[in-house]
Amino acid sequence: MKRTTIISLVLVFLAVSVPLLVSSFAGSGDKKEAGAQQSGAPSGVSAENASGTEADGFDMSFSIKFKNGSDVSEIPMADYLIGAVAAEMPASFEIGALQAQAVALRTYTLQKILAGGSDAHPDADICSDSACCAAWRSVEQLEENWGTDFDAYYEKIRQAVTSTDGVCITYEGQPAQAVFHSSSAGMTEESGAVWSASLPYLVPVESPEDEQQVPNYVSHVSVSFDDFRETVKEQYPEAALEGDPEDWIGDVVLTGSGRIDHVAIGGVQVPGTSLRSMFGLRSTAVQIDITDSSVEFTVTGYGHGVGMSQYGANAMAEKGSSWQEILLWYYPGTELSDADSFVNQAEG
């Protein structure tokens, strides 16, 4: 596969696709810190084929321009995906969840390329900054992070990538918005509740993870009245936050998935996404309580809630669901397609 193939597709793709919801995986802060070094080959794997994939497989033959820190280099999709899957999902997860993650990341990367990359890095297709694209770890970083588990974990991640080689998620013939998040509060969220566009395959579905499976599944944030007033007034100066704090919080309107759509604070309608950002909440699945001295937030889950829940995917895999079943559950109405065939078909 030549890079000119992808370049020639940009106009075709832009003419028929919906606008991107966001330039990153929603910029939700759900990602881990991005990697800082170029990928290298682990022991026992040749530098020419660090991922161990077949030389003629899609992921090895298709190269991407990858920005890691200030460096831009051209690397095989396979090498990128191993570092990205390892950074975005715990290697201890079930292989089925890791496979689903690999396909979601492959799809996201293809979509970024077809859409012309990002204004943040016009010289590269994708980067290692989780606030912009997706997190990524080099082999050296993984060796340091995993220690004596490195060989087993690396092989597990490699298998997740190679066993799904070239598979992507499509909707009506185009790569889907394969966004994901850490964990949901019983149901995922619809895209329109978080971003400007509502997509038919990014809708609420049940998600099976619970507090026994997810660390910090329920979290608590306590904010003094003074800090609450100052934080809200900084973004919403018209908010009336005088008098009894019991009167500061008005009606709370929930989305279909049970998250806060918007809440009246000092007479101002504050979106749940803004509330989350202002107070560093792990999600918008929030209960608000007023005590004698503070505003208390009880938060369930972690992330924007749209698309695949990573802990939900792991829970499904533990119960025997395949990676295909996981993906089609979290992205209803989509199809699993061959990336090579998709690119060739679009070119024609």
One Martini backbone bead per residue (centre of mass of N, CA, C, O) as a GRO file, in nm:
protein
  348
    1MET     BB    1   0.093   0.038   0.025
    2LYS     BB    2   0.051   0.364  -0.062
    3ARG     BB    3   0.042   0.691   0.031
    4THR     BB    4  -0.099   0.797  -0.229
    5THR     BB    5  -0.366   0.659  -0.178
    6ILE     BB    6  -0.457   0.832   0.062
    7ILE     BB    7  -0.428   1.111  -0.064
    8SER     BB    8  -0.641   1.049  -0.298
    9LEU     BB    9  -0.892   1.022  -0.074
   10VAL     BB   10  -0.962   1.284   0.072
   11LEU     BB   11  -1.184   1.410  -0.109
   12VAL     BB   12  -1.376   1.174  -0.103
   13PHE     BB   13  -1.418   1.159   0.201
   14LEU     BB   14  -1.509   1.458   0.256
   15ALA     BB   15  -1.767   1.441   0.071
   16VAL     BB   16  -1.909   1.183   0.259
   17SER     BB   17  -1.845   1.275   0.537
   18VAL     BB   18  -1.854   1.346   0.848
   19PRO     BB   19  -1.770   1.542   1.072
   20LEU     BB   20  -1.565   1.578   1.305
   21LEU     BB   21  -1.597   1.578   1.641
   22VAL     BB   22  -1.278   1.556   1.694
   23SER     BB   23  -0.920   1.566   1.709
   24SER     BB   24  -0.966   1.355   1.922
   25PHE     BB   25  -1.054   1.146   2.181
   26ALA     BB   26  -1.228   1.411   2.278
   27GLY     BB   27  -1.039   1.544   2.490
   28SER     BB   28  -1.106   1.398   2.789
   29GLY     BB   29  -0.860   1.285   2.969
   30ASP     BB   30  -0.849   0.952   2.942
   31LYS     BB   31  -0.555   0.945   2.896
   32LYS     BB   32  -0.243   0.877   2.886
   33GLU     BB   33   0.064   0.942   2.876
   34ALA     BB   34   0.273   1.002   2.641
   35GLY     BB   35   0.523   0.920   2.462
   36ALA     BB   36   0.908   0.982   2.403
   37GLN     BB   37   0.988   0.744   2.200
   38GLN     BB   38   1.116   0.545   1.980
   39SER     BB   39   1.076   0.265   1.841
   40GLY     BB   40   1.178  -0.067   1.929
   41ALA     BB   41   1.331  -0.376   1.950
   42PRO     BB   42   1.292  -0.651   2.098
   43SER     BB   43   1.387  -0.928   2.209
   44GLY     BB   44   1.377  -1.154   1.928
   45VAL     BB   45   1.328  -0.900   1.734
   46SER     BB   46   1.345  -0.754   1.452
   47ALA     BB   47   1.385  -0.437   1.327
   48GLU     BB   48   1.221  -0.488   1.056
   49ASN     BB   49   0.998  -0.661   1.263
   50ALA     BB   50   0.887  -0.573   1.559
   51SER     BB   51   0.585  -0.701   1.550
   52GLY     BB   52   0.578  -0.990   1.387
   53THR     BB   53   0.460  -0.956   1.122
   54GLU     BB   54   0.371  -0.990   0.824
   55ALA     BB   55   0.507  -0.833   0.555
   56ASP     BB   56   0.210  -0.836   0.383
   57GLY     BB   57   0.061  -0.694   0.582
   58PHE     BB   58  -0.103  -0.415   0.641
   59ASP     BB   59   0.047  -0.305   0.903
   60MET     BB   60   0.336  -0.329   0.761
   61SER     BB   61   0.283  -0.191   0.468
   62PHE     BB   62   0.158   0.046   0.627
   63SER     BB   63   0.237   0.382   0.647
   64ILE     BB   64   0.315   0.636   0.891
   65LYS     BB   65   0.308   0.962   1.018
   66PHE     BB   66   0.498   1.012   1.319
   67LYS     BB   67   0.458   1.201   1.618
   68ASN     BB   68   0.733   1.226   1.861
   69GLY     BB   69   0.720   1.498   1.981
   70SER     BB   70   0.950   1.647   1.748
   71ASP     BB   71   0.935   1.381   1.590
   72VAL     BB   72   0.933   1.262   1.245
   73SER     BB   73   0.811   0.945   1.123
   74GLU     BB   74   0.817   0.641   0.937
   75ILE     BB   75   0.580   0.384   1.017
   76PRO     BB   76   0.433   0.114   1.087
   77MET     BB   77   0.128   0.043   1.196
   78ALA     BB   78   0.210  -0.184   1.390
   79ASP     BB   79   0.405  -0.019   1.570
   80TYR     BB   80   0.200   0.184   1.659
   81LEU     BB   81  -0.021  -0.003   1.783
   82ILE     BB   82   0.138  -0.130   2.008
   83GLY     BB   83   0.199   0.140   2.161
   84ALA     BB   84  -0.104   0.226   2.188
   85VAL     BB   85  -0.234  -0.012   2.329
   86ALA     BB   86  -0.033  -0.013   2.572
   87ALA     BB   87  -0.126   0.285   2.664
   88GLU     BB   88  -0.461   0.250   2.662
   89MET     BB   89  -0.428  -0.056   2.780
   90PRO     BB   90  -0.414  -0.303   2.984
   91ALA     BB   91  -0.226  -0.597   2.954
   92SER     BB   92  -0.419  -0.764   3.162
   93PHE     BB   93  -0.620  -0.791   2.973
   94GLU     BB   94  -0.811  -0.930   2.766
   95ILE     BB   95  -0.763  -1.020   2.444
   96GLY     BB   96  -1.038  -0.918   2.334
   97ALA     BB   97  -1.000  -0.623   2.428
   98LEU     BB   98  -0.731  -0.569   2.278
   99GLN     BB   99  -0.844  -0.619   1.998
  100ALA     BB  100  -1.057  -0.396   2.003
  101GLN     BB  101  -0.851  -0.168   2.046
  102ALA     BB  102  -0.691  -0.208   1.784
  103VAL     BB  103  -0.928  -0.145   1.591
  104ALA     BB  104  -0.996   0.136   1.693
  105LEU     BB  105  -0.712   0.260   1.634
  106ARG     BB  106  -0.699   0.199   1.335
  107THR     BB  107  -0.950   0.358   1.256
  108TYR     BB  108  -0.861   0.633   1.364
  109THR     BB  109  -0.608   0.659   1.189
  110LEU     BB  110  -0.742   0.647   0.913
  111GLN     BB  111  -0.924   0.890   0.954
  112LYS     BB  112  -0.704   1.099   0.993
  113ILE     BB  113  -0.581   1.065   0.713
  114LEU     BB  114  -0.839   1.116   0.537
  115ALA     BB  115  -0.876   1.412   0.687
  116GLY     BB  116  -0.565   1.538   0.698
  117GLY     BB  117  -0.530   1.532   0.991
  118SER     BB  118  -0.369   1.800   1.174
  119ASP     BB  119  -0.310   2.126   1.267
  120ALA     BB  120  -0.098   2.044   1.493
  121HIS     BB  121   0.029   1.823   1.253
  122PRO     BB  122   0.088   1.859   0.919
  123ASP     BB  123   0.351   1.645   0.911
  124ALA     BB  124   0.131   1.442   1.040
  125ASP     BB  125  -0.106   1.199   1.110
  126ILE     BB  126   0.012   1.134   1.404
  127CYS     BB  127   0.032   1.128   1.766
  128SER     BB  128   0.152   1.109   2.124
  129ASP     BB  129  -0.079   1.305   2.207
  130SER     BB  130  -0.358   1.258   2.401
  131ALA     BB  131  -0.492   1.549   2.348
  132CYS     BB  132  -0.499   1.481   2.026
  133CYS     BB  133  -0.486   1.165   2.007
  134ALA     BB  134  -0.277   0.918   2.127
  135ALA     BB  135  -0.132   0.715   2.313
  136TRP     BB  136   0.229   0.623   2.364
  137ARG     BB  137   0.480   0.350   2.354
  138SER     BB  138   0.779   0.243   2.385
  139VAL     BB  139   0.976  -0.020   2.437
  140GLU     BB  140   1.143   0.109   2.659
  141GLN     BB  141   0.900   0.191   2.833
  142LEU     BB  142   0.779  -0.094   2.864
  143GLU     BB  143   1.018  -0.220   3.007
  144GLU     BB  144   0.998  -0.030   3.251
  145ASN     BB  145   0.696  -0.080   3.328
  146TRP     BB  146   0.695  -0.417   3.322
  147GLY     BB  147   0.952  -0.565   3.338
  148THR     BB  148   0.918  -0.905   3.385
  149ASP     BB  149   0.646  -0.876   3.189
  150PHE     BB  150   0.726  -0.793   2.904
  151ASP     BB  151   0.722  -1.041   2.717
  152ALA     BB  152   0.424  -1.121   2.769
  153TYR     BB  153   0.289  -0.848   2.704
  154TYR     BB  154   0.401  -0.797   2.424
  155GLU     BB  155   0.285  -1.053   2.294
  156LYS     BB  156  -0.010  -0.986   2.351
  157ILE     BB  157  -0.024  -0.722   2.190
  158ARG     BB  158   0.075  -0.836   1.923
  159GLN     BB  159  -0.162  -1.033   1.888
  160ALA     BB  160  -0.386  -0.820   1.882
  161VAL     BB  161  -0.283  -0.697   1.615
  162THR     BB  162  -0.233  -0.947   1.420
  163SER     BB  163  -0.528  -1.082   1.454
  164THR     BB  164  -0.644  -0.781   1.322
  165ASP     BB  165  -0.534  -0.736   1.054
  166GLY     BB  166  -0.688  -0.474   0.874
  167VAL     BB  167  -0.915  -0.402   1.071
  168CYS     BB  168  -1.222  -0.212   1.049
  169ILE     BB  169  -1.455   0.044   1.117
  170THR     BB  170  -1.776   0.080   0.957
  171TYR     BB  171  -1.996   0.338   0.801
  172GLU     BB  172  -2.115   0.355   0.506
  173GLY     BB  173  -1.800   0.308   0.391
  174GLN     BB  174  -1.672   0.438   0.655
  175PRO     BB  175  -1.496   0.536   0.898
  176ALA     BB  176  -1.537   0.535   1.217
  177GLN     BB  177  -1.598   0.677   1.533
  178ALA     BB  178  -1.361   0.521   1.748
  179VAL     BB  179  -1.442   0.585   2.033
  180PHE     BB  180  -1.325   0.601   2.383
  181HIS     BB  181  -1.325   0.469   2.725
  182SER     BB  182  -1.297   0.352   3.035
  183SER     BB  183  -1.588   0.405   3.201
  184SER     BB  184  -1.921   0.317   3.293
  185ALA     BB  185  -2.264   0.388   3.424
  186GLY     BB  186  -2.409   0.123   3.261
  187MET     BB  187  -2.384   0.347   3.026
  188THR     BB  188  -2.351   0.494   2.747
  189GLU     BB  189  -2.304   0.764   2.530
  190GLU     BB  190  -2.398   1.014   2.334
  191SER     BB  191  -2.244   1.226   2.119
  192GLY     BB  192  -2.441   1.482   2.140
  193ALA     BB  193  -2.378   1.524   2.459
  194VAL     BB  194  -2.063   1.616   2.390
  195TRP     BB  195  -2.105   1.696   2.096
  196SER     BB  196  -2.234   1.822   1.792
  197ALA     BB  197  -2.265   1.522   1.693
  198SER     BB  198  -2.497   1.274   1.585
  199LEU     BB  199  -2.446   0.928   1.584
  200PRO     BB  200  -2.594   0.614   1.516
  201TYR     BB  201  -2.334   0.449   1.668
  202LEU     BB  202  -2.337   0.677   1.916
  203VAL     BB  203  -2.500   0.513   2.156
  204PRO     BB  204  -2.669   0.388   2.403
  205VAL     BB  205  -2.529   0.121   2.600
  206GLU     BB  206  -2.472  -0.138   2.771
  207SER     BB  207  -2.245  -0.173   3.062
  208PRO     BB  208  -2.083  -0.430   3.275
  209GLU     BB  209  -1.934  -0.272   3.467
  210ASP     BB  210  -1.787  -0.245   3.804
  211GLU     BB  211  -1.654  -0.191   4.122
  212GLN     BB  212  -1.500  -0.473   4.114
  213GLN     BB  213  -1.340  -0.397   3.825
  214VAL     BB  214  -1.304  -0.079   3.898
  215PRO     BB  215  -1.101   0.157   3.968
  216ASN     BB  216  -1.256   0.421   4.092
  217TYR     BB  217  -1.558   0.412   4.005
  218VAL     BB  218  -1.603   0.573   4.271
  219SER     BB  219  -1.597   0.923   4.326
  220HIS     BB  220  -1.469   1.214   4.519
  221VAL     BB  221  -1.564   1.569   4.545
  222SER     BB  222  -1.451   1.848   4.739
  223VAL     BB  223  -1.600   2.185   4.771
  224SER     BB  224  -1.580   2.476   4.865
  225PHE     BB  225  -1.765   2.753   4.853
  226ASP     BB  226  -1.544   2.946   4.757
  227ASP     BB  227  -1.434   2.767   4.524
  228PHE     BB  228  -1.696   2.734   4.374
  229ARG     BB  229  -1.755   3.029   4.317
  230GLU     BB  230  -1.489   3.099   4.171
  231THR     BB  231  -1.505   2.887   3.943
  232VAL     BB  232  -1.776   2.967   3.821
  233LYS     BB  233  -1.724   3.281   3.779
  234GLU     BB  234  -1.495   3.252   3.574
  235GLN     BB  235  -1.707   3.133   3.349
  236TYR     BB  236  -1.985   3.253   3.515
  237PRO     BB  237  -2.037   3.574   3.608
  238GLU     BB  238  -2.368   3.566   3.617
  239ALA     BB  239  -2.370   3.404   3.860
  240ALA     BB  240  -2.574   3.352   4.152
  241LEU     BB  241  -2.362   3.329   4.465
  242GLU     BB  242  -2.562   3.398   4.702
  243GLY     BB  243  -2.622   3.303   4.999
  244ASP     BB  244  -2.761   3.007   5.010
  245PRO     BB  245  -2.616   2.720   4.888
  246GLU     BB  246  -2.884   2.558   4.850
  247ASP     BB  247  -2.963   2.771   4.602
  248TRP     BB  248  -2.748   2.723   4.371
  249ILE     BB  249  -2.890   2.454   4.301
  250GLY     BB  250  -3.079   2.333   4.055
  251ASP     BB  251  -3.173   2.191   3.796
  252VAL     BB  252  -3.135   1.851   3.677
  253VAL     BB  253  -3.035   1.732   3.360
  254LEU     BB  254  -3.058   1.434   3.188
  255THR     BB  255  -2.958   1.194   3.008
  256GLY     BB  256  -3.026   0.882   2.878
  257SER     BB  257  -2.768   0.767   3.066
  258GLY     BB  258  -2.757   0.961   3.346
  259ARG     BB  259  -2.625   1.216   3.280
  260ILE     BB  260  -2.524   1.536   3.272
  261ASP     BB  261  -2.639   1.788   3.074
  262HIS     BB  262  -2.765   2.004   3.287
  263VAL     BB  263  -2.715   2.282   3.526
  264ALA     BB  264  -2.831   2.492   3.772
  265ILE     BB  265  -2.615   2.782   3.843
  266GLY     BB  266  -2.712   3.067   3.951
  267GLY     BB  267  -2.919   3.060   3.686
  268VAL     BB  268  -2.720   2.886   3.514
  269GLN     BB  269  -2.654   2.695   3.234
  270VAL     BB  270  -2.462   2.397   3.283
  271PRO     BB  271  -2.282   2.184   3.140
  272GLY     BB  272  -2.157   1.879   3.212
  273THR     BB  273  -1.882   1.921   3.071
  274SER     BB  274  -1.811   2.181   3.232
  275LEU     BB  275  -1.828   2.067   3.513
  276ARG     BB  276  -1.606   1.861   3.478
  277SER     BB  277  -1.378   2.061   3.405
  278MET     BB  278  -1.384   2.258   3.652
  279PHE     BB  279  -1.363   1.990   3.877
  280GLY     BB  280  -1.222   1.726   3.780
  281LEU     BB  281  -1.407   1.510   3.671
  282ARG     BB  282  -1.440   1.178   3.554
  283SER     BB  283  -1.743   1.258   3.492
  284THR     BB  284  -2.109   1.308   3.425
  285ALA     BB  285  -2.173   1.099   3.654
  286VAL     BB  286  -2.351   1.299   3.882
  287GLN     BB  287  -2.368   1.385   4.226
  288ILE     BB  288  -2.524   1.654   4.416
  289ASP     BB  289  -2.412   1.798   4.729
  290ILE     BB  290  -2.502   1.975   5.033
  291THR     BB  291  -2.334   2.098   5.293
  292ASP     BB  292  -2.217   2.297   5.548
  293SER     BB  293  -1.917   2.349   5.361
  294SER     BB  294  -1.999   2.194   5.080
  295VAL     BB  295  -1.946   2.054   4.760
  296GLU     BB  296  -2.064   1.733   4.647
  297PHE     BB  297  -1.911   1.480   4.444
  298THR     BB  298  -2.050   1.194   4.278
  299VAL     BB  299  -1.865   0.961   4.078
  300THR     BB  300  -1.912   0.766   3.774
  301GLY     BB  301  -1.660   0.674   3.626
  302TYR     BB  302  -1.456   0.724   3.308
  303GLY     BB  303  -1.529   0.972   3.096
  304HIS     BB  304  -1.735   1.054   2.822
  305GLY     BB  305  -1.893   0.762   2.727
  306VAL     BB  306  -1.816   0.714   2.433
  307GLY     BB  307  -1.846   0.418   2.314
  308MET     BB  308  -1.598   0.232   2.419
  309SER     BB  309  -1.556   0.042   2.697
  310GLN     BB  310  -1.286  -0.091   2.841
  311TYR     BB  311  -1.406  -0.237   3.092
  312GLY     BB  312  -1.644  -0.353   2.937
  313ALA     BB  313  -1.480  -0.520   2.738
  314ASN     BB  314  -1.347  -0.695   2.954
  315ALA     BB  315  -1.610  -0.810   3.073
  316MET     BB  316  -1.701  -0.946   2.811
  317ALA     BB  317  -1.450  -1.125   2.771
  318GLU     BB  318  -1.480  -1.282   3.040
  319LYS     BB  319  -1.774  -1.395   2.922
  320GLY     BB  320  -1.685  -1.465   2.593
  321SER     BB  321  -1.648  -1.236   2.415
  322SER     BB  322  -1.565  -1.116   2.127
  323TRP     BB  323  -1.424  -0.864   1.953
  324GLN     BB  324  -1.657  -0.842   1.755
  325GLU     BB  325  -1.886  -0.820   1.965
  326ILE     BB  326  -1.784  -0.572   2.109
  327LEU     BB  327  -1.787  -0.371   1.870
  328LEU     BB  328  -2.092  -0.415   1.782
  329TRP     BB  329  -2.201  -0.315   2.054
  330TYR     BB  330  -2.058  -0.019   2.078
  331TYR     BB  331  -2.113  -0.005   1.740
  332PRO     BB  332  -2.399   0.019   1.623
  333GLY     BB  333  -2.428  -0.055   1.269
  334THR     BB  334  -2.166  -0.164   1.206
  335GLU     BB  335  -1.862  -0.272   1.042
  336LEU     BB  336  -1.627  -0.519   0.947
  337SER     BB  337  -1.334  -0.431   0.770
  338ASP     BB  338  -1.110  -0.410   0.511
  339ALA     BB  339  -0.869  -0.183   0.474
  340ASP     BB  340  -0.753  -0.251   0.198
  341SER     BB  341  -1.024  -0.268   0.046
  342PHE     BB  342  -1.123   0.014   0.119
  343VAL     BB  343  -0.901   0.175  -0.017
  344ASN     BB  344  -0.926   0.052  -0.301
  345GLN     BB  345  -1.226   0.121  -0.344
  346ALA     BB  346  -1.203   0.430  -0.311
  347GLU     BB  347  -1.001   0.472  -0.544
  348GLY     BB  348  -1.213   0.364  -0.766
   0.00000   0.00000   0.00000
